[in-house]
Amino acid sequence: MVRSTAILFVAIALITPSSPLPAAEPAPAADLSTREGEDWGTFLGPSGTGSSSLAGIASPWEANGPRVVWQAAIGEGYCAPAVAGGRAFLFDRVANRLRLRAVEAETGRPLWEAGREVLYTDSFGYDGGPRAQPVVAGHRVLTFGPDGRLECRAIIDGSLLWEVDTSSTYHVVQNFFGVGTAPLVVGPLRVGAEERTLVVVQVGGSREGANPAAPERLDLVKGLDSGLVAFDIVSGAEVWRATNQLASYSVPVLVTIGGRPLILAWMRDELVAVEPATGKLLDRFRWRSDELFSVVAASPVVSGDQVLLSECYGPGSVLLALENDAFREVRRDKPGARPRQALKTHWNTPVLRDGYVYGSSGRNAGDAQLVCVNWATGVVGWSEGGLGRSSVTLVDDHLLILGEYGDLVLARATPEKYEEVSRVRPLDAASGRELLAPPCWAAPVIARGLVFVRGTGRVVCLDLMPTR
């Protein structure tokens, strides 16, 4: 494998119009929850794996499905809410304004709203709203807009603590669909002589003036040294930067392999492993389609010292082992394998349970299959169509599946066969209309017995627990 050492920058103040504001400690915010259980304030939940610890859910569902607790109109965008401390944070776009709202998670009652102007226009005609889920860290909430502005706000009132315009600061050439990867919060950890908590984001910076004549020709853009950047969560100051890779849509993960913490970030062309405190690059592995108009979006899935990557535009999946700070290939999909013959995920990150992974395989809605795949061998145990490209969350020995057309499905997480328990399209009690309009591209969020799902124009909160 090719090795290199990341350039290390410690606490560099960025002198730009979007320089971090003076460090401020947000006021504490009381927990508004009346329910027990875990929060879901980070992408793919507290474990970063799309797995919930919730037990005792209702199964099967009643005829109309889980009870609709509340619903709210939502603007443009594709990201799920973040839910923590009894608050749900909804991130969207209305006209030319990005909007972050905090509402009571159990009732939908509005608490506060904050926003700013945004000029982002999607190169391929998709809507201009945020793609990256908000992230809650203590009394702060972080957002990463489609235009590359990273913001940190107080969860109690939405006041701005700091912001960094990563696009201008690091000379980012706009990716195909703008910025779409959520921040990863790491720490507290020892950075030099200090204890710090870091906000790690895929930036994908390049040299000034690197924009190609044809904006879509990202293959002509060369990264510099700011593919992955860590910022101090208190001040927003840069702490380190690593790799010359451009950004992808895959959210980095914090894992422990060989007894040491590591950040795994699947960038535009390569998976990189870096040390969390320093950004030191340990190794990298190229895995991406040769097709120009392709992206990677699923997060790495880790079991022990093994890492699974999956994409849908070309090579499909590969299983790696990370040994002595070096990636070693264990297996890969057969060339040309169809979605029902392999795990070829689009934007959804598959979930792992007892040696099997479950996820949606396929590039297009028409050929997508929900599949169960043996982790060790890559052999598909079963496949099921009809849901389009779907997202899967693991809960209480079940798969909670949200199909892109608005189907909410409960199935058993078993490798023997596809065993569907319940399927509904949530309805408005007053009008009888379906609440989830396609595309439904955000994975379900489960917090304290409630599930939050988003479709075009609406977010819906439902109760997964048995009727009291």
Phi, psi and omega in degrees: 000152177279133179243150173205164178254129181291147171288130184254125175237126181248120174052053176272125177278129182266115184268086180220169177302338180254028178303149179303144175288163176307141183304134180221138177265119183292153177294144179295148180239127182293148175286123183268359185288146170249356181255152174275163175125182185269153174273170180224065186266002179232163181298129182064022170087181187297333178269350183070020185241000183075020182243134179256146176271001182300138178231157176081026180291159175290128179203121358285173178281159170292171188304322182270003178086187179301148181296131175284118182275313175199166178215155180212145174292146180218148184275209182292156178131169184231000189270152176283161173286161168257140185230121180198146176061028181077011179239142171249132182252117184254125185242121182207187178227134175234117186057235181256035182228124170282141186225132172243124180240142170251130177229159174295127185295329185269347184229339185082004181295128181296141177247309177200167179218138177223156181192179179200164177287146177222139181248005183300134174234129182286133183292336184249012174086006174285168185292163189264017182276176182292146177254336188264126179297140172300158179230129180259131177225101183063239181262019180239151172231133184249140174229149179230102186287164180296342179268001176091011178272121178264125183233144175239125182233159175280132183288341184287327184216000178081006180296142183283126179265317174195164178209152175224125174275090186294328183297313181281322182297320185250013176055053182281130171275126187305127176289169185309316183239033181069206180270133183216016181246130184288154175294155173245123178264128184232128175127183009288146177216165182278118176240105187064237181262004187241157169267125181223154168250133187248149173249110185256127182225150170282116180255309179072047182283164181217186177285152177301135180080022184275359183298125178286161180299322175260112188305331184280352183277067180292343178293343179268354182269129179253129177288162181252269184216013187233042175297314179238128183229138177250132179243148175290130186289337181280315187251339186084001180289144177294137178252314173206163174224151184211147171071146178265013180286147170284166184279155173241201177246014180267129181279129178300156179233147174259124184226167172241118179230129182064028178080007181232144178286143179218150168258127173252122181232120178269101183277192185303316182246336191224149165274131178239147174245125182228155175284132184298323186280333188239341186079007180301126180279122182266314178196169179213155182217125182280128175207103182192151174296149175283352179290129182303309185273065177221156180221164167245139186223334179287147175282155172299145175247131189239138172220114184063236178258016181252147185230128178253128173245143179214133176219171189242355187272341186205266189286345180081236187251153173218140176251126182243156168244138176254108185230128180054043177064024179225139177280138174231130181286131179261313177200163173215160177295152175293140180302136176079009181297138178279164183305327181280354182252001185200181175251101184238081187280148179267267178260344186278140175268125180292159178250149185246134176210121174052046174084009178228145176248142181238130180191176180265124184248123178141143182279325185242157181301323185290330183254001184291141179229140167279126187231155170244125188233136175292124183302313188287322188255337185080004181285134178279122179277317175208160176218149182217127180262185172097356181253000188068204176278121189240165175246146186232132174236138181265128181208125171052049179064019179234159169259121172262114191244131173246111177282154186291347178265001176110004177284132173249122191233140171245123181226155179284140178273081182225140181279349186293316181197164173284119183234096181279132181263313182209153175213132178216164163241107186307138184243151172284127185296325184282314186261340183080003182278155178291138185271336184251107178264142179289155000274141174255093189250000179262137180293147176302146178244128182243122180217119175053045175087353178256149175240136182244125181230151184230135169235187179297120174083359185204142170244139186231135176250127181233157182260119180276348186275158178301151179298128182283000000 
